[in-house]
Amino acid sequence: MKAIVVTDPAAGTAGMKLVERPDPQTARLASLEGANYGDVVVQVHASGFTGDELSWPSTWIDRLGRDRTPSIPGHEVAGVVTAL
């Protein structure tokens, strides 16, 4: 799948790149390794992000304080849930 990815919190939107990312339906998610309680897989039809989203802590760390870099911004999505 293609995704906009950011790797440096200080770079802002200049640090965004369109890259090929692995499909989320891998054995890693099937075994729940790397998944969090309540995570879902969404087939995204549209996504957007706000101007200050790159400054939100949740863009860079998860609820347990683990690093989420590289991050895929876009907390606002429209699509279909394909897996729980």
All heavy atoms as a GROMACS GRO file, in nm:
protein
  619
    1MET      N    1   0.083  -0.117   0.000
    1MET     CA    2   0.000   0.000   0.000
    1MET      C    3   0.088   0.123   0.000
    1MET      O    4   0.202   0.118   0.044
    1MET     CB    5  -0.092   0.000   0.122
    1MET     CG    6  -0.022   0.025   0.254
    1MET     SD    7  -0.141   0.033   0.388
    1MET     CE    8  -0.048   0.129   0.504
    2LYS      N    9   0.038   0.233  -0.052
    2LYS     CA   10   0.111   0.359  -0.050
    2LYS      C   11   0.060   0.442   0.066
    2LYS      O   12  -0.057   0.438   0.100
    2LYS     CB   13   0.091   0.434  -0.181
    2LYS     CG   14   0.158   0.366  -0.298
    2LYS     CD   15   0.153   0.454  -0.419
    2LYS     CE   16   0.205   0.381  -0.539
    2LYS     NZ   17   0.344   0.387  -0.557
    3ALA      N   18   0.152   0.516   0.129
    3ALA     CA   19   0.116   0.601   0.242
    3ALA      C   20   0.209   0.720   0.249
    3ALA      O   21   0.325   0.712   0.207
    3ALA     CB   22   0.123   0.522   0.372
    4ILE      N   23   0.158   0.830   0.302
    4ILE     CA   24   0.240   0.945   0.335
    4ILE      C   25   0.303   0.916   0.470
    4ILE      O   26   0.234   0.886   0.567
    4ILE     CB   27   0.157   1.074   0.342
    4ILE    CG1   28   0.090   1.103   0.208
    4ILE    CG2   29   0.241   1.190   0.390
    4ILE    CD1   30   0.186   1.144   0.097
    5VAL      N   31   0.435   0.924   0.478
    5VAL     CA   32   0.508   0.888   0.600
    5VAL      C   33   0.594   1.007   0.642
    5VAL      O   34   0.652   1.076   0.557
    5VAL     CB   35   0.597   0.764   0.575
    5VAL    CG1   36   0.684   0.734   0.693
    5VAL    CG2   37   0.509   0.644   0.541
    6VAL      N   38   0.601   1.030   0.774
    6VAL     CA   39   0.692   1.130   0.829
    6VAL      C   40   0.784   1.061   0.930
    6VAL      O   41   0.740   0.973   1.004
    6VAL     CB   42   0.618   1.248   0.894
    6VAL    CG1   43   0.549   1.333   0.792
    6VAL    CG2   44   0.519   1.202   0.998
    7THR      N   45   0.911   1.099   0.929
    7THR     CA   46   1.007   1.033   1.017
    7THR      C   47   1.071   1.129   1.116
    7THR      O   48   1.133   1.085   1.212
    7THR     CB   49   1.119   0.965   0.936
    7THR    OG1   50   1.180   1.064   0.854
    7THR    CG2   51   1.064   0.853   0.851
    8ASP      N   52   1.057   1.260   1.095
    8ASP     CA   53   1.123   1.357   1.180
    8ASP      C   54   1.023   1.461   1.229
    8ASP      O   55   0.972   1.539   1.149
    8ASP     CB   56   1.235   1.425   1.101
    8ASP     CG   57   1.313   1.527   1.180
    8ASP    OD1   58   1.286   1.543   1.301
    8ASP    OD2   59   1.402   1.590   1.122
    9PRO      N   60   0.994   1.463   1.360
    9PRO     CA   61   0.897   1.560   1.412
    9PRO      C   62   0.936   1.705   1.382
    9PRO      O   63   0.849   1.789   1.364
    9PRO     CB   64   0.899   1.534   1.563
    9PRO     CG   65   0.951   1.396   1.580
    9PRO     CD   66   1.044   1.374   1.464
   10ALA      N   67   1.064   1.735   1.374
   10ALA     CA   68   1.109   1.872   1.351
   10ALA      C   69   1.095   1.916   1.205
   10ALA      O   70   1.093   2.035   1.176
   10ALA     CB   71   1.254   1.887   1.395
   11ALA      N   72   1.082   1.822   1.112
   11ALA     CA   73   1.079   1.855   0.969
   11ALA      C   74   0.944   1.909   0.924
   11ALA      O   75   0.936   1.973   0.819
   11ALA     CB   76   1.118   1.734   0.887
   12GLY      N   77   0.838   1.881   0.999
   12GLY     CA   78   0.705   1.926   0.958
   12GLY      C   79   0.663   1.862   0.827
   12GLY      O   80   0.706   1.752   0.792
   13THR      N   81   0.580   1.934   0.751
   13THR     CA   82   0.529   1.877   0.625
   13THR      C   83   0.640   1.860   0.522
   13THR      O   84   0.625   1.780   0.430
   13THR     CB   85   0.417   1.965   0.567
   13THR    OG1   86   0.465   2.098   0.551
   13THR    CG2   87   0.295   1.966   0.658
   14ALA      N   88   0.751   1.930   0.536
   14ALA     CA   89   0.863   1.914   0.442
   14ALA      C   90   0.923   1.775   0.453
   14ALA      O   91   0.986   1.726   0.359
   14ALA     CB   92   0.970   2.019   0.469
   15GLY      N   93   0.902   1.707   0.566
   15GLY     CA   94   0.956   1.573   0.585
   15GLY      C   95   0.864   1.462   0.540
   15GLY      O   96   0.895   1.345   0.559
   16MET      N   97   0.750   1.497   0.480
   16MET     CA   98   0.655   1.395   0.433
   16MET      C   99   0.702   1.335   0.302
   16MET      O  100   0.750   1.405   0.213
   16MET     CB  101   0.516   1.455   0.414
   16MET     CG  102   0.451   1.497   0.540
   16MET     SD  103   0.287   1.563   0.503
   16MET     CE  104   0.213   1.550   0.663
   17LYS      N  105   0.685   1.202   0.291
   17LYS     CA  106   0.721   1.132   0.167
   17LYS      C  107   0.614   1.029   0.136
   17LYS      O  108   0.562   0.963   0.227
   17LYS     CB  109   0.855   1.062   0.181
   17LYS     CG  110   0.972   1.155   0.198
   17LYS     CD  111   1.100   1.077   0.210
   17LYS     CE  112   1.214   1.174   0.234
   17LYS     NZ  113   1.339   1.107   0.258
   18LEU      N  114   0.584   1.012   0.008
   18LEU     CA  115   0.495   0.904  -0.036
   18LEU      C  116   0.581   0.781  -0.055
   18LEU      O  117   0.676   0.782  -0.134
   18LEU     CB  118   0.426   0.942  -0.167
   18LEU     CG  119   0.331   0.838  -0.224
   18LEU    CD1  120   0.213   0.813  -0.131
   18LEU    CD2  121   0.282   0.880  -0.361
   19VAL      N  122   0.550   0.675   0.021
   19VAL     CA  123   0.631   0.553   0.016
   19VAL      C  124   0.540   0.430   0.008
   19VAL      O  125   0.422   0.436   0.038
   19VAL     CB  126   0.724   0.540   0.139
   19VAL    CG1  127   0.820   0.658   0.146
   19VAL    CG2  128   0.645   0.529   0.266
   20GLU      N  129   0.600   0.322  -0.032
   20GLU     CA  130   0.532   0.192  -0.032
   20GLU      C  131   0.548   0.131   0.107
   20GLU      O  132   0.659   0.125   0.159
   20GLU     CB  133   0.591   0.101  -0.138
   20GLU     CG  134   0.513  -0.025  -0.164
   20GLU     CD  135   0.377   0.000  -0.227
   20GLU    OE1  136   0.362   0.093  -0.307
   20GLU    OE2  137   0.285  -0.077  -0.195
   21ARG      N  138   0.439   0.091   0.171
   21ARG     CA  139   0.442   0.031   0.305
   21ARG      C  140   0.385  -0.110   0.296
   21ARG      O  141   0.303  -0.139   0.209
   21ARG     CB  142   0.357   0.113   0.402
   21ARG     CG  143   0.405   0.254   0.426
   21ARG     CD  144   0.527   0.260   0.510
   21ARG     NE  145   0.492   0.207   0.641
   21ARG     CZ  146   0.576   0.168   0.734
   21ARG    NH1  147   0.704   0.175   0.710
   21ARG    NH2  148   0.537   0.121   0.849
   22PRO      N  149   0.426  -0.199   0.387
   22PRO     CA  150   0.371  -0.334   0.386
   22PRO      C  151   0.222  -0.333   0.419
   22PRO      O  152   0.175  -0.247   0.493
   22PRO     CB  153   0.451  -0.408   0.493
   22PRO     CG  154   0.523  -0.306   0.570
   22PRO     CD  155   0.524  -0.179   0.492
   23ASP      N  156   0.152  -0.427   0.364
   23ASP     CA  157   0.010  -0.441   0.391
   23ASP      C  158  -0.010  -0.475   0.539
   23ASP      O  159   0.063  -0.557   0.595
   23ASP     CB  160  -0.049  -0.554   0.304
   23ASP     CG  161  -0.198  -0.565   0.320
   23ASP    OD1  162  -0.267  -0.470   0.280
   23ASP    OD2  163  -0.244  -0.667   0.373
   24PRO      N  164  -0.107  -0.415   0.608
   24PRO     CA  165  -0.125  -0.442   0.750
   24PRO      C  166  -0.177  -0.582   0.781
   24PRO      O  167  -0.172  -0.624   0.895
   24PRO     CB  168  -0.226  -0.336   0.795
   24PRO     CG  169  -0.298  -0.297   0.672
   24PRO     CD  170  -0.200  -0.314   0.560
   25GLN      N  171  -0.223  -0.656   0.683
   25GLN     CA  172  -0.274  -0.792   0.705
   25GLN      C  173  -0.160  -0.892   0.701
   25GLN      O  174  -0.157  -0.981   0.621
   25GLN     CB  175  -0.380  -0.828   0.601
   25GLN     CG  176  -0.506  -0.750   0.616
   25GLN     CD  177  -0.587  -0.795   0.737
   25GLN    OE1  178  -0.537  -0.848   0.835
   25GLN    NE2  179  -0.716  -0.774   0.731
   26THR      N  180  -0.064  -0.876   0.790
   26THR     CA  181   0.050  -0.968   0.794
   26THR      C  182   0.039  -1.058   0.915
   26THR      O  183  -0.044  -1.040   1.002
   26THR     CB  184   0.182  -0.889   0.803
   26THR    OG1  185   0.182  -0.816   0.926
   26THR    CG2  186   0.200  -0.794   0.687
   27ALA      N  187   0.127  -1.155   0.923
   27ALA     CA  188   0.129  -1.246   1.037
   27ALA      C  189   0.155  -1.169   1.166
   27ALA      O  190   0.111  -1.210   1.273
   27ALA     CB  191   0.236  -1.353   1.017
   28ARG      N  192   0.224  -1.057   1.157
   28ARG     CA  193   0.252  -0.976   1.276
   28ARG      C  194   0.123  -0.931   1.343
   28ARG      O  195   0.110  -0.939   1.464
   28ARG     CB  196   0.334  -0.854   1.237
   28ARG     CG  197   0.382  -0.771   1.353
   28ARG     CD  198   0.473  -0.661   1.304
   28ARG     NE  199   0.400  -0.556   1.236
   28ARG     CZ  200   0.349  -0.450   1.298
   28ARG    NH1  201   0.363  -0.435   1.427
   28ARG    NH2  202   0.285  -0.359   1.231
   29LEU      N  203   0.024  -0.887   1.265
   29LEU     CA  204  -0.103  -0.846   1.325
   29LEU      C  205  -0.186  -0.967   1.364
   29LEU      O  206  -0.258  -0.964   1.462
   29LEU     CB  207  -0.182  -0.756   1.230
   29LEU     CG  208  -0.141  -0.610   1.227
   29LEU    CD1  209  -0.229  -0.532   1.130
   29LEU    CD2  210  -0.146  -0.546   1.363
   30ALA      N  211  -0.176  -1.074   1.286
   30ALA     CA  212  -0.254  -1.193   1.317
   30ALA      C  213  -0.214  -1.250   1.453
   30ALA      O  214  -0.297  -1.305   1.525
   30ALA     CB  215  -0.235  -1.298   1.208
   31SER      N  216  -0.087  -1.235   1.489
   31SER     CA  217  -0.041  -1.285   1.618
   31SER      C  218  -0.056  -1.180   1.727
   31SER      O  219  -0.020  -1.205   1.841
   31SER     CB  220   0.106  -1.327   1.608
   31SER     OG  221   0.187  -1.212   1.591
   32LEU      N  222  -0.105  -1.063   1.693
   32LEU     CA  223  -0.122  -0.948   1.782
   32LEU      C  224   0.010  -0.887   1.826
   32LEU      O  225   0.010  -0.795   1.906
   32LEU     CB  226  -0.209  -0.983   1.904
   32LEU     CG  227  -0.352  -1.021   1.874
   32LEU    CD1  228  -0.427  -1.048   2.003
   32LEU    CD2  229  -0.423  -0.912   1.795
   33GLU      N  230   0.121  -0.932   1.771
   33GLU     CA  231   0.248  -0.867   1.800
   33GLU      C  232   0.248  -0.730   1.734
   33GLU      O  233   0.227  -0.716   1.615
   33GLU     CB  234   0.364  -0.950   1.745
   33GLU     CG  235   0.500  -0.887   1.768
   33GLU     CD  236   0.610  -0.964   1.699
   33GLU    OE1  237   0.598  -1.086   1.687
   33GLU    OE2  238   0.704  -0.900   1.655
   34GLY      N  239   0.268  -0.628   1.811
   34GLY     CA  240   0.268  -0.492   1.757
   34GLY      C  241   0.132  -0.428   1.753
   34GLY      O  242   0.120  -0.310   1.725
   35ALA      N  243   0.026  -0.503   1.782
   35ALA     CA  244  -0.109  -0.446   1.784
   35ALA      C  245  -0.143  -0.406   1.927
   35ALA      O  246  -0.090  -0.461   2.023
   35ALA     CB  247  -0.210  -0.547   1.732
   36ASN      N  248  -0.230  -0.310   1.940
   36ASN     CA  249  -0.278  -0.266   2.071
   36ASN      C  250  -0.422  -0.308   2.090
   36ASN      O  251  -0.496  -0.324   1.993
   36ASN     CB  252  -0.268  -0.114   2.082
   36ASN     CG  253  -0.125  -0.065   2.087
   36ASN    OD1  254  -0.045  -0.118   2.162
   36ASN    ND2  255  -0.094   0.034   2.007
   37TYR      N  256  -0.463  -0.322   2.213
   37TYR     CA  257  -0.603  -0.355   2.244
   37TYR      C  258  -0.694  -0.252   2.179
   37TYR      O  259  -0.670  -0.132   2.192
   37TYR     CB  260  -0.625  -0.357   2.395
   37TYR     CG  261  -0.768  -0.384   2.433
   37TYR    CD1  262  -0.818  -0.513   2.428
   37TYR    CD2  263  -0.852  -0.281   2.470
   37TYR    CE1  264  -0.948  -0.540   2.460
   37TYR    CE2  265  -0.983  -0.306   2.503
   37TYR     CZ  266  -1.032  -0.435   2.499
   37TYR     OH  267  -1.163  -0.461   2.530
   38GLY      N  268  -0.793  -0.297   2.109
   38GLY     CA  269  -0.889  -0.208   2.045
   38GLY      C  270  -0.848  -0.161   1.907
   38GLY      O  271  -0.921  -0.084   1.845
   39ASP      N  272  -0.733  -0.203   1.855
   39ASP     CA  273  -0.692  -0.164   1.720
   39ASP      C  274  -0.782  -0.227   1.616
   39ASP      O  275  -0.833  -0.337   1.635
   39ASP     CB  276  -0.548  -0.207   1.692
   39ASP     CG  277  -0.445  -0.113   1.752
   39ASP    OD1  278  -0.484  -0.011   1.811
   39ASP    OD2  279  -0.326  -0.144   1.740
   40VAL      N  280  -0.802  -0.157   1.507
   40VAL     CA  281  -0.876  -0.210   1.393
   40VAL      C  282  -0.795  -0.182   1.267
   40VAL      O  283  -0.710  -0.094   1.264
   40VAL     CB  284  -1.017  -0.146   1.379
   40VAL    CG1  285  -1.103  -0.176   1.500
   40VAL    CG2  286  -1.009   0.003   1.356
   41VAL      N  287  -0.822  -0.260   1.164
   41VAL     CA  288  -0.765  -0.236   1.032
   41VAL      C  289  -0.875  -0.174   0.947
   41VAL      O  290  -0.985  -0.228   0.940
   41VAL     CB  291  -0.712  -0.365   0.967
   41VAL    CG1  292  -0.660  -0.337   0.826
   41VAL    CG2  293  -0.603  -0.426   1.053
   42VAL      N  294  -0.846  -0.059   0.887
   42VAL     CA  295  -0.944   0.013   0.806
   42VAL      C  296  -0.893   0.023   0.663
   42VAL      O  297  -0.779   0.066   0.641
   42VAL     CB  298  -0.969   0.156   0.862
   42VAL    CG1  299  -1.067   0.232   0.775
   42VAL    CG2  300  -1.019   0.149   1.006
   43GLN      N  301  -0.977  -0.017   0.569
   43GLN     CA  302  -0.947   0.008   0.428
   43GLN      C  303  -0.987   0.152   0.402
   43GLN      O  304  -1.105   0.185   0.397
   43GLN     CB  305  -1.024  -0.088   0.337
   43GLN     CG  306  -0.994  -0.065   0.191
   43GLN     CD  307  -1.078  -0.156   0.102
   43GLN    OE1  308  -1.176  -0.216   0.145
   43GLN    NE2  309  -1.040  -0.165  -0.023
   44VAL      N  310  -0.888   0.240   0.393
   44VAL     CA  311  -0.914   0.384   0.387
   44VAL      C  312  -0.952   0.426   0.246
   44VAL      O  313  -0.885   0.393   0.149
   44VAL     CB  314  -0.789   0.462   0.434
   44VAL    CG1  315  -0.811   0.612   0.422
   44VAL    CG2  316  -0.755   0.424   0.578
   45HIS      N  317  -1.062   0.499   0.238
   45HIS     CA  318  -1.107   0.554   0.110
   45HIS      C  319  -1.068   0.701   0.097
   45HIS      O  320  -1.049   0.751  -0.013
   45HIS     CB  321  -1.258   0.539   0.096
   45HIS     CG  322  -1.302   0.397   0.089
   45HIS    ND1  323  -1.347   0.339  -0.027
   45HIS    CD2  324  -1.308   0.300   0.183
   45HIS    CE1  325  -1.378   0.211  -0.004
   45HIS    NE2  326  -1.355   0.186   0.123
   46ALA      N  327  -1.057   0.770   0.212
   46ALA     CA  328  -1.013   0.911   0.213
   46ALA      C  329  -0.951   0.939   0.349
   46ALA      O  330  -0.990   0.882   0.450
   46ALA     CB  331  -1.132   1.003   0.189
   47SER      N  332  -0.854   1.027   0.349
   47SER     CA  333  -0.786   1.063   0.474
   47SER      C  334  -0.749   1.209   0.469
   47SER      O  335  -0.729   1.267   0.362
   47SER     CB  336  -0.660   0.978   0.491
   47SER     OG  337  -0.587   1.019   0.603
   48GLY      N  338  -0.740   1.268   0.586
   48GLY     CA  339  -0.696   1.406   0.594
   48GLY      C  340  -0.623   1.428   0.724
   48GLY      O  341  -0.633   1.348   0.816
   49PHE      N  342  -0.548   1.536   0.730
   49PHE     CA  343  -0.482   1.570   0.855
   49PHE      C  344  -0.489   1.720   0.874
   49PHE      O  345  -0.499   1.797   0.778
   49PHE     CB  346  -0.339   1.516   0.862
   49PHE     CG  347  -0.242   1.582   0.768
   49PHE    CD1  348  -0.159   1.683   0.812
   49PHE    CD2  349  -0.233   1.542   0.636
   49PHE    CE1  350  -0.069   1.744   0.727
   49PHE    CE2  351  -0.143   1.600   0.550
   49PHE     CZ  352  -0.061   1.702   0.595
   50THR      N  353  -0.485   1.761   1.000
   50THR     CA  354  -0.492   1.903   1.032
   50THR      C  355  -0.352   1.963   1.032
   50THR      O  356  -0.252   1.891   1.041
   50THR     CB  357  -0.558   1.925   1.169
   50THR    OG1  358  -0.476   1.865   1.269
   50THR    CG2  359  -0.696   1.864   1.174
   51GLY      N  360  -0.345   2.094   1.025
   51GLY     CA  361  -0.217   2.162   1.016
   51GLY      C  362  -0.125   2.139   1.134
   51GLY      O  363  -0.004   2.141   1.118
   52ASP      N  364  -0.182   2.116   1.252
   52ASP     CA  365  -0.096   2.097   1.369
   52ASP      C  366  -0.084   1.952   1.414
   52ASP      O  367  -0.027   1.923   1.518
   52ASP     CB  368  -0.145   2.184   1.486
   52ASP     CG  369  -0.282   2.144   1.537
   52ASP    OD1  370  -0.355   2.072   1.466
   52ASP    OD2  371  -0.316   2.186   1.649
   53GLU      N  372  -0.135   1.859   1.336
   53GLU     CA  373  -0.132   1.717   1.373
   53GLU      C  374   0.009   1.664   1.396
   53GLU      O  375   0.030   1.577   1.481
   53GLU     CB  376  -0.202   1.634   1.265
   53GLU     CG  377  -0.212   1.488   1.297
   53GLU     CD  378  -0.294   1.410   1.196
   53GLU    OE1  379  -0.387   1.467   1.136
   53GLU    OE2  380  -0.263   1.292   1.178
   54LEU      N  381   0.106   1.717   1.325
   54LEU     CA  382   0.243   1.669   1.342
   54LEU      C  383   0.303   1.711   1.476
   54LEU      O  384   0.406   1.661   1.516
   54LEU     CB  385   0.331   1.717   1.226
   54LEU     CG  386   0.291   1.665   1.089
   54LEU    CD1  387   0.386   1.718   0.982
   54LEU    CD2  388   0.286   1.514   1.086
   55SER      N  389   0.234   1.800   1.548
   55SER     CA  390   0.281   1.840   1.681
   55SER      C  391   0.210   1.763   1.792
   55SER      O  392   0.244   1.779   1.909
   55SER     CB  393   0.261   1.991   1.702
   55SER     OG  394   0.123   2.023   1.707
   56TRP      N  395   0.112   1.681   1.759
   56TRP     CA  396   0.039   1.603   1.860
   56TRP      C  397   0.127   1.488   1.908
   56TRP      O  398   0.187   1.416   1.827
   56TRP     CB  399  -0.088   1.544   1.804
   56TRP     CG  400  -0.189   1.642   1.754
   56TRP    CD1  401  -0.188   1.778   1.768
   56TRP    CD2  402  -0.306   1.612   1.679
   56TRP    NE1  403  -0.296   1.833   1.707
   56TRP    CE2  404  -0.372   1.734   1.651
   56TRP    CE3  405  -0.361   1.494   1.631
   56TRP    CZ2  406  -0.490   1.741   1.580
   56TRP    CZ3  407  -0.480   1.500   1.560
   56TRP    CH2  408  -0.544   1.622   1.536
   57PRO      N  409   0.131   1.464   2.039
   57PRO     CA  410   0.208   1.350   2.090
   57PRO      C  411   0.162   1.216   2.030
   57PRO      O  412   0.245   1.130   2.003
   57PRO     CB  413   0.182   1.354   2.241
   57PRO     CG  414   0.151   1.498   2.269
   57PRO     CD  415   0.078   1.546   2.147
   58SER      N  416   0.031   1.201   2.006
   58SER     CA  417  -0.020   1.074   1.953
   58SER      C  418   0.027   1.045   1.811
   58SER      O  419   0.015   0.933   1.763
   58SER     CB  420  -0.173   1.072   1.959
   58SER     OG  421  -0.228   1.178   1.882
   59THR      N  422   0.081   1.144   1.743
   59THR     CA  423   0.138   1.121   1.610
   59THR      C  424   0.271   1.046   1.622
   59THR      O  425   0.306   0.968   1.535
   59THR     CB  426   0.159   1.254   1.536
   59THR    OG1  427   0.032   1.320   1.522
   59THR    CG2  428   0.221   1.234   1.399
   60TRP      N  429   0.341   1.065   1.733
   60TRP     CA  430   0.477   1.014   1.747
   60TRP      C  431   0.492   0.903   1.850
   60TRP      O  432   0.588   0.826   1.844
   60TRP     CB  433   0.572   1.128   1.781
   60TRP     CG  434   0.565   1.232   1.675
   60TRP    CD1  435   0.501   1.353   1.684
   60TRP    CD2  436   0.616   1.225   1.543
   60TRP    NE1  437   0.512   1.422   1.565
   60TRP    CE2  438   0.582   1.344   1.477
   60TRP    CE3  439   0.689   1.129   1.474
   60TRP    CZ2  440   0.619   1.370   1.344
   60TRP    CZ3  441   0.724   1.154   1.343
   60TRP    CH2  442   0.689   1.273   1.279
   61ILE      N  443   0.400   0.891   1.946
   61ILE     CA  444   0.407   0.784   2.047
   61ILE      C  445   0.268   0.725   2.067
   61ILE      O  446   0.167   0.793   2.051
   61ILE     CB  447   0.463   0.834   2.183
   61ILE    CG1  448   0.380   0.950   2.237
   61ILE    CG2  449   0.608   0.871   2.172
   61ILE    CD1  450   0.416   0.992   2.377
   62ASP      N  451   0.263   0.596   2.104
   62ASP     CA  452   0.134   0.532   2.129
   62ASP      C  453   0.094   0.552   2.275
   62ASP      O  454   0.162   0.620   2.350
   62ASP     CB  455   0.134   0.384   2.088
   62ASP     CG  456   0.223   0.297   2.174
   62ASP    OD1  457   0.272   0.343   2.280
   62ASP    OD2  458   0.244   0.180   2.137
   63ARG      N  459  -0.018   0.494   2.313
   63ARG     CA  460  -0.071   0.512   2.449
   63ARG      C  461   0.022   0.460   2.558
   63ARG      O  462   0.014   0.502   2.672
   63ARG     CB  463  -0.206   0.442   2.461
   63ARG     CG  464  -0.312   0.508   2.379
   63ARG     CD  465  -0.444   0.435   2.394
   63ARG     NE  466  -0.538   0.488   2.299
   63ARG     CZ  467  -0.619   0.415   2.226
   63ARG    NH1  468  -0.619   0.283   2.239
   63ARG    NH2  469  -0.701   0.471   2.142
   64LEU      N  470   0.111   0.368   2.523
   64LEU     CA  471   0.205   0.314   2.620
   64LEU      C  472   0.339   0.385   2.617
   64LEU      O  473   0.433   0.344   2.684
   64LEU     CB  474   0.224   0.163   2.595
   64LEU     CG  475   0.099   0.078   2.610
   64LEU    CD1  476   0.128  -0.067   2.574
   64LEU    CD2  477   0.043   0.088   2.751
   65GLY      N  478   0.349   0.493   2.539
   65GLY     CA  479   0.472   0.569   2.531
   65GLY      C  480   0.576   0.515   2.436
   65GLY      O  481   0.689   0.562   2.433
   66ARG      N  482   0.536   0.416   2.352
   66ARG     CA  483   0.630   0.359   2.255
   66ARG      C  484   0.637   0.446   2.130
   66ARG      O  485   0.538   0.502   2.086
   66ARG     CB  486   0.586   0.217   2.217
   66ARG     CG  487   0.588   0.120   2.333
   66ARG     CD  488   0.537  -0.015   2.291
   66ARG     NE  489   0.397  -0.004   2.249
   66ARG     CZ  490   0.313  -0.107   2.242
   66ARG    NH1  491   0.355  -0.228   2.270
   66ARG    NH2  492   0.188  -0.089   2.205
   67ASP      N  493   0.756   0.454   2.075
   67ASP     CA  494   0.782   0.533   1.955
   67ASP      C  495   0.700   0.480   1.837
   67ASP      O  496   0.693   0.359   1.815
   67ASP     CB  497   0.931   0.527   1.923
   67ASP     CG  498   0.968   0.613   1.805
   67ASP    OD1  499   0.916   0.726   1.794
   67ASP    OD2  500   1.050   0.568   1.723
   68ARG      N  501   0.637   0.569   1.761
   68ARG     CA  502   0.558   0.531   1.644
   68ARG      C  503   0.625   0.575   1.514
   68ARG      O  504   0.561   0.581   1.410
   68ARG     CB  505   0.419   0.594   1.651
   68ARG     CG  506   0.333   0.540   1.761
   68ARG     CD  507   0.197   0.604   1.760
   68ARG     NE  508   0.128   0.565   1.638
   68ARG     CZ  509   0.022   0.629   1.589
   68ARG    NH1  510  -0.026   0.734   1.650
   68ARG    NH2  511  -0.035   0.588   1.479
   69THR      N  512   0.754   0.608   1.521
   69THR     CA  513   0.824   0.655   1.402
   69THR      C  514   0.867   0.536   1.317
   69THR      O  515   0.919   0.440   1.374
   69THR     CB  516   0.948   0.736   1.443
   69THR    OG1  517   0.907   0.840   1.531
   69THR    CG2  518   1.017   0.796   1.323
   70PRO      N  519   0.848   0.535   1.187
   70PRO     CA  520   0.788   0.641   1.107
   70PRO      C  521   0.637   0.645   1.126
   70PRO      O  522   0.573   0.542   1.146
   70PRO     CB  523   0.823   0.602   0.964
   70PRO     CG  524   0.838   0.454   0.967
   70PRO     CD  525   0.889   0.421   1.105
   71SER      N  526   0.583   0.764   1.123
   71SER     CA  527   0.441   0.784   1.149
   71SER      C  528   0.366   0.811   1.018
   71SER      O  529   0.420   0.872   0.926
   71SER     CB  530   0.423   0.903   1.244
   71SER     OG  531   0.287   0.924   1.273
   72ILE      N  532   0.244   0.763   1.012
   72ILE     CA  533   0.156   0.792   0.899
   72ILE      C  534   0.048   0.886   0.951
   72ILE      O  535  -0.041   0.843   1.025
   72ILE     CB  536   0.093   0.664   0.842
   72ILE    CG1  537   0.203   0.570   0.794
   72ILE    CG2  538  -0.003   0.697   0.729
   72ILE    CD1  539   0.153   0.434   0.749
   73PRO      N  540   0.056   1.015   0.918
   73PRO     CA  541  -0.045   1.109   0.969
   73PRO      C  542  -0.180   1.085   0.903
   73PRO      O  543  -0.189   1.023   0.797
   73PRO     CB  544   0.012   1.246   0.932
   73PRO     CG  545   0.103   1.220   0.817
   73PRO     CD  546   0.155   1.080   0.834
   74GLY      N  547  -0.282   1.134   0.966
   74GLY     CA  548  -0.417   1.119   0.912
   74GLY      C  549  -0.508   1.057   1.014
   74GLY      O  550  -0.551   0.943   0.998
   75HIS      N  551  -0.535   1.128   1.123
   75HIS     CA  552  -0.624   1.078   1.227
   75HIS      C  553  -0.770   1.081   1.181
   75HIS      O  554  -0.856   1.025   1.246
   75HIS     CB  555  -0.608   1.158   1.355
   75HIS     CG  556  -0.479   1.130   1.428
   75HIS    ND1  557  -0.357   1.179   1.386
   75HIS    CD2  558  -0.455   1.056   1.537
   75HIS    CE1  559  -0.264   1.139   1.469
   75HIS    NE2  560  -0.319   1.064   1.562
   76GLU      N  561  -0.796   1.150   1.072
   76GLU     CA  562  -0.932   1.159   1.020
   76GLU      C  563  -0.941   1.072   0.894
   76GLU      O  564  -0.874   1.099   0.795
   76GLU     CB  565  -0.965   1.305   0.985
   76GLU     CG  566  -0.953   1.395   1.106
   76GLU     CD  567  -0.938   1.541   1.070
   76GLU    OE1  568  -0.923   1.574   0.951
   76GLU    OE2  569  -0.942   1.624   1.161
   77VAL      N  570  -1.020   0.965   0.903
   77VAL     CA  571  -1.030   0.873   0.790
   77VAL      C  572  -1.176   0.839   0.761
   77VAL      O  573  -1.262   0.846   0.848
   77VAL     CB  574  -0.952   0.742   0.813
   77VAL    CG1  575  -0.805   0.770   0.830
   77VAL    CG2  576  -1.004   0.666   0.931
   78ALA      N  577  -1.200   0.800   0.638
   78ALA     CA  578  -1.330   0.746   0.597
   78ALA      C  579  -1.299   0.616   0.524
   78ALA      O  580  -1.212   0.611   0.437
   78ALA     CB  581  -1.404   0.841   0.505
   79GLY      N  582  -1.365   0.508   0.564
   79GLY     CA  583  -1.338   0.380   0.500
   79GLY      C  584  -1.420   0.270   0.561
   79GLY      O  585  -1.522   0.294   0.624
   80VAL      N  586  -1.372   0.148   0.545
   80VAL     CA  587  -1.443   0.029   0.589
   80VAL      C  588  -1.351  -0.049   0.683
   80VAL      O  589  -1.235  -0.076   0.649
   80VAL     CB  590  -1.480  -0.060   0.468
   80VAL    CG1  591  -1.549  -0.188   0.512
   80VAL    CG2  592  -1.569   0.018   0.372
   81VAL      N  593  -1.403  -0.088   0.800
   81VAL     CA  594  -1.326  -0.172   0.893
   81VAL      C  595  -1.320  -0.312   0.832
   81VAL      O  596  -1.423  -0.372   0.802
   81VAL     CB  597  -1.392  -0.177   1.033
   81VAL    CG1  598  -1.321  -0.276   1.122
   81VAL    CG2  599  -1.390  -0.037   1.096
   82THR      N  600  -1.196  -0.363   0.815
   82THR     CA  601  -1.179  -0.496   0.754
   82THR      C  602  -1.134  -0.601   0.853
   82THR      O  603  -1.138  -0.720   0.823
   82THR     CB  604  -1.079  -0.489   0.637
   82THR    OG1  605  -0.954  -0.442   0.685
   82THR    CG2  606  -1.131  -0.399   0.526
   83ALA      N  607  -1.086  -0.559   0.971
   83ALA     CA  608  -1.042  -0.656   1.073
   83ALA      C  609  -1.041  -0.589   1.209
   83ALA      O  610  -1.017  -0.470   1.221
   83ALA     CB  611  -0.903  -0.708   1.041
   84LEU      N  612  -1.071  -0.670   1.310
   84LEU     CA  613  -1.065  -0.623   1.450
   84LEU      C  614  -0.944  -0.684   1.517
   84LEU      O  615  -0.903  -0.792   1.486
   84LEU     CB  616  -1.191  -0.663   1.526
   84LEU     CG  617  -1.321  -0.606   1.472
   84LEU    CD1  618  -1.438  -0.663   1.550
   84LEU    CD2  619  -1.320  -0.455   1.480
   0.00000   0.00000   0.00000
